[in-house]
C-alpha cells in the first residue's frame, strides 16, 4: 500500500493475493448485475440459473466463502469471467443478474475445478458451500457445460488480460499494478484499444459499462469467431410456465429480481 492508501498488485495474476482477486471480480460482477437487473426479464431468458429471491449474501462474501472452504485456484476465479463472456457470446439472451449470479458462480467453480485442477472437492461440498442442494448443483453443472459447449480452457495470456482489465476498471480506484501505468495515466486510446481487442457479445447487456474512459470497461477478451452462437428460440412451455409462476410470486410485476443460491 502506498502513501495515498492505494494497493500495489503484482504484475502477474498468479502472484496476486486471492482476496484481492475476489474483490476485483466481485466489483466487476456487481456492476454487471446493477446494469442487467434493469433489463426486463422475458420468458425465453429464463435458465436453470434463475430463481425467485435474493441471496442473503453479497457476491464478494459469496466468493470469499468459496475461497475459504474449497481452496479454489486463482485461475478458476478468473475463468468465471471468461465463461460469462463465452456464454453471452453464444447465448445472447442470457444475462448475469442478481437472479443468476450466485448459481452461475458456484457452477463455474465446480466445473472449472473438476476439469482443470489436480485437486478438487466433491459436489456435495460445493453444494453446501454454495447453499444449494447437491441435486440442484448436478443439474446446474450439466447445464453449464452445455452452455459453454464444453470449452473449459483458455490461455494463461487471456487470464492475465482479464486480471489487468479488472485492475484498470475497478470502480474503487484502490488498486494498481506495480511497475505498470496507473489508471490515471491510462489514455483514452489505450482504453479504446483494449475494448476493440475483440467484439463485445455483452454489449447489449452492459452498454453502460463498455469502455468510454479508463474507469469503464467490458471484460470481453474472447474471439467470438471461434464460437457458434445459438439461433434465437421462442420460449419453451417450461419457460412460459416458470415465467408465469415468477410473475405471480412477484404480484404480476415484470423485470428481474434477485436469486437465492
Secondary structure, DSSP 8 states (H G I E B T S, - for coil): --TTS-EEE-SSGGGS-HHHHHHHHHHHHHHHHHHHTTS---GGG--TT--SS--SS-HHHHHHHHHHHH---HHHHHHHHHHHHHHHHH-TT----TTTHHHHHHHHHHHHHHHH-SS---HHHHHHHHTS-HHHHHHHHHHHHHHTTT-----HHHHHHHHHHHHHH-TT--EEETTS--GGG--HHHHHHHHTTS--TTTTT-GGGS-SSTT------S-GGGS---------HHHHHHHHHHHHHTTT--S------
